Amino acid sequence: MGKSSELKVGMIGCGGIAGGKHLPSLAKLDAVKLVSFCDIIEDRAAEKAGAFGVTGATTYTDYRKMLEAEKLDVVHVCTPNISHADITVAALESGCHVMCEKPMAKTAEGARKMVEAAKRTGKKLTIGYQNRFRADSRYLKSFCDAGGLGDIYFAKAHALRRRAVPTWGVFLDAEAQGGGPLIDIGTHALDLTLWMMNNYEPEFAVGNTYRKLGDRENCANPWGPWDPKQFTVEDSAFGYIHFKNGATVFLEASWALNLRKTDEAICTLCGTEAGADMWDGLHINGERFGKMYVERAQLEPGSVPFYSGNDEIPAELEAASWIDAVLEDKDPVVLPEQALVVTEILEAIYKSNETGKPVYFD
């Protein structure tokens, strides 16, 4: 495909993440034609088609019928975790390139099927880890790739909320989602950390999950109180991952945890030459001329009038990069093999909590 090509794009799952992230970003790209929308709630598909679709955009309640009837180039999968693998594999096999929202799948087995389908069909597959496209993430990745931190042998992946439990959709449903904050927001922090380290060879993982606050009623929460009877996932989780090269990563994730300092989708890195963290901005720390230093990267736009605007939105950069990868036949920024390792580690932490033992990788 050349740069002048137009891509017919279909959306499967027309809920909050589709309407808040994917569709607004795709609608800004000249090469994209949003031609088909699918959701189990018919009115929701029709609403998104009216807001973002081309004239005559079609709607479906069954993704199989959509894939059979439409000649689509690209499909975005924005459904609950339990259906990511089945829908993605079907879309790849129908000849579509696929972006699937994070996490890659509910299970590692499902994620492996997705990778295998992409290889078998020769179609591109990526996962929606938009935090890689933040200004601080892109700067730190360049710094790490240039050797600025040296050998990164210790890291922390942070995804911490004091109180921010999502009370809509199926977020609290263990069967539909596979877990709570670990698989929901911990996945972002872990993806970011492994990407910075460029280390996708874990040896074993051990961890614990907790449901200490989820059984309480009328708790303070930005999205309203939750129903403890529907809260069937963990409210916090913590993992230790040991890598084949000896590196260590701590992963911490919470929707509800009694702590003061919180942030999510950030990491702390410690290398042989320097360290870095994303708390309150991006900081690099090291040693120079016999003294220790801490420097804050200035990533904000400058103060010169007219030139000081900054309209770089991670979700829009993600969509543009993905569509460009399809048009130019390039690898996407988020490789499916990388996302698979993230899912395998998350699953290992859940399994370790159940067994009380470390989980080793093949």
N, C-alpha and C positions, 0 to 999 in steps of 0.2 A: 504493500500500500504506500502511496506517496502522501506528501503533506497535504495535498488538496483533497484527499479522500474524506468522505463523510462516513461516520459510523452510526449504524442503527443500534441504539442502546435500549435494553429492557431492564426494568426494576422489579425484582421479586421481593416482596415485603415492603409495604408502604407506610410503616409506622414512624416513630419519632426520629430514629437515626437516619432513615431515608429522607424525610422531609427537612430535618435540621442540618444534615451534613452533605449527603450524596447528591440529592437532586439540585439544590441551589448551586453547588459547585459545578456539576455537569452542565447545567443550563447556561453557564457563562462561556462555554467552550464552543467555538464556531464549528468545529469538526463533529460535534455530537448532535444527533437527532434522537430525542427521547420519544420513542414510538410506541412503547408498550409497557403496561403497568399491571402487576399481579399482587393480589392480597386476598387472604381468606375472608376479609370483610370487604364486600363489593363496593360499598360507598367510599371506603378509604382509598381504594384504587382509583375510583372515578374522580375523587377530589384531587389527588396528586396528578392525574392525567390532565385535568382542567387547569391546574396551576403551573405545570411544568412541561406538559407534552406538546408535541406538534399538533397541528390541525388533523383531526381524524385518528388521534392516538387510540389504540385499542386497550381494553381492560379485561382481566381474567381473574378468576378465583382459584384456578388450578394451574400451577406452573407447568405441568406436563403438556396441557393443551396449548399453553402459550409457546413453549419451545417447539411444539410440533407445527403450529400454525404460522408462526412468525419467522422471517428470515433475519435473525439478529446477528450482529457482529460481536456485541459485548453485552454481558449480563452482570448486574450488581445484585448480590445476595444480602439482604438485610432482614433476615428472619431470626427467630429464636435459635439458640445454639444447637438444639437437638436436630434441626433440619439442615444445617449448613452443609454437611457432607453429601447427603443425598441430592440436594438441589444443585450443588456445585458440580458433582460428577455428571449429573444429567445434562447440565448446561454445557459442560466441556464436550461431552459426547455428541451433543447436537451441533457442534461446530462453533461454539461461542468462546471468546476469551472471558475470563471471570475475575471480578473483584468480589471477595467475600468479606463481610465485616468480621472484626475480631470478636472472640477468639476464633482460631481457624475452624475448630470443631469442638463438639462436646467431649469427644474421646480421641485418644491418640490413634486408635484404629481408624476412625473416620478421617482424621487428618492424613494418614498414610494413603488411604484410598483416593483422596483428593490429589495428592502429589503424583500417584501412579496414573491417575486419569489424565492429568496435564501432560505427563511424559508420553503416554500412549497416543493421545490425540494431537500432540504438537501445539496445543493452544496455551496461551499465557494464563497464569494464575497468580494473583497477589492477594494480600490480606490487608485490611484497613487499619494499619498502625500509623495514623496521621501524626503522632507525636514526633516521628522522625523528621518531619518537615518544619518543625518550629525553628526559629532563628537560633536559639541556644543549642538545640540538638545538632543542627547542621554545622555550627561553628565547632562544637566540641568533637564531633565526628572527624572533621578535617584535622583538628589538633591531634587527636589520637592516631589517625592514619599517618600523620607526618612524624610520629614518634615522640610527640611532645611529652607524653606521660611515661614513655619507656614501656617496659613490660608490666601490664596491668594484672596484678595477681590477687587483688582483693577489691570487692565492690559491694555496694548495697543498692538494692532496687526498692524504691519507696512508692507506695500507693496507699496513703493514709488519710482517712477522713475521721474526724471526731464524731460527727453525726451527719450522715448524708446517705440514708438508705433509700434506694429507688423503690417506690411503692406502686408503680404502674406496671402494666404488662405482666410478664412472667419472670421478672428478675428474682423473686423470692421463691420460685419453684425449682427445687433441685432436679426434678425429672426433666423439665424443659431446658434448663440452663446448664446443669452439671455442677453447679456450685454458686457461691456468692462472690464476695469481693476479690477472692484470689483469681478466679477465672474471668471476672468482669473488668477490674481495673489493675489487678496485679499483673495481668498479661501485658498491659502497656508498659509498665515499669520494667518487667523482665525483658521484653523485646528490646527496649531502648538500651538496657545495660549490656546485653549480649552483643548487640550491634556495635556499641562503642568498643567492646573488648575484642570483637571479631573472633569470638570463641563459641563454637557450637558443638563441642565434644564433651558433654557431661559424663562423669563416671558414676556418681550416685547422688541421690537427694534424700533428705530426711526432713520431716516437718510436722507441724501441728495445726489443726484448725479449731476454732472455738465458736460456740454459740452461747455467750454469756449474757448478752443484752437483748437478744432477739425475742425472748419470751416475755418482755416487759410491755405493758400497755401505756398508751398516751405519752410516749417519750418525745422529747424535743427533736424535731426533724424538719429540715427545710421543705421536704415534700409531703409533710403531714405524717401523722402516726401510722404505724404499720399494724397489721393484724397478726399477732403471734402465732395463730393457728395456720396461717399461710406462709409464715417465715420458716421454710424448711431447709435453708442453706446456712452456712457459717456467717458470723458477723465479723470475724477477723481470722487471719491465717498467717503463718510464718514458716519460712523454709530455709534450709541450708543446702547449697548445691556445691559439690566438689567436682572439679573438672580434671580431665586426663592429664593436663599439663601442670596440675597442682594448684590452679587458681581456685578461689573461693568466692561465692556470691551469697549474700543474705537477701532474702526476699520477704518484705512485710507488706501486708494488705489489710485494709479494714474499711468497713462502712460505718461501724460504730465501735469506738474505742476511747477510753478515758485518758486522753493525752492532750497536751496543749499545742505542740508544734506539729502541723500537718501540711502535707502537700502530696500530689500524686503525679505519676508518670514522670518521675525524676530519678536520678541516680547519683551515687557517690562513687568515685573511682580512685584507687590508690595504685600508683605505678612506681617503678624504680627511679624515674626521673622527676616526677611531679604527681600531684593529685588534683582532683577536680570535684566540684559538687554543684548542684543546681538549686540549693536552698537560697531563697531570696536573691535570685539572679545567678548567673554562671560565674563561679570563682575558680581560679587556678592557684594552687599553692605549691611552693617548692623552696629550693635553697639556692642562693646566688651570692658569690663573693663572701662566703662565710656567714651569711645571714639568711634567715628564713623570710619569705615574702608571701603575701596573698594579693592577687590581682583580680579585679572584677572586669569581665569582658563588657565593653560598651556596645550593646546590641541594639539599643534604642535608636530611632532616627535622630539626625542632627538637628541643630537649632536654626539653620539657615532658612529664612522664609522661602516658601514655594518648594524647596527641595527636601523639606523635613517630613513629608508624608511617608507613611509606611502601610501599604495595603496588602502586605503578604499575609494571607490567612492559611494556616497549615492545611485545612481541608481542601482549599482550592488548589494549593500547590500539589497536594497529593493527587487530586483528580487530573490536573493538567499533566503531571508526570506520567501517570498511568496511561492516559489516552495517547500521549506521545510515544510511550513504549510500544503500544499496539500499532500505531501508524508507522513507526520507524523500525519495527521488528527488533526492539532492544529488550534487555532484561528489565523488569520493573525494579524499583528501589527495594521493595520487600519481596524477597524470594520465598517461594512456598516451602523450600527445604529449611529455611531459617525459621519460619513460622511453625513448622512441624516440631522442631526441637523445643520451642517455647511450650507448645501443647503437651509434649511428652514430659517435660519437667513439671508442669502444673499437675498433670495426672499423677506423677510420681509422688508429689507432696500430699495429695489427697489419699493415695494408697498407703503412704507411710503413716499418716494419721490413723488409718483404719487398723494397720497391722502393728504399729509401734516399732517398726523396723525400717532401716534404710532400704531404698529401692535402687537397685543397680541397673544400669543401661547396658544393652548388648554392645 
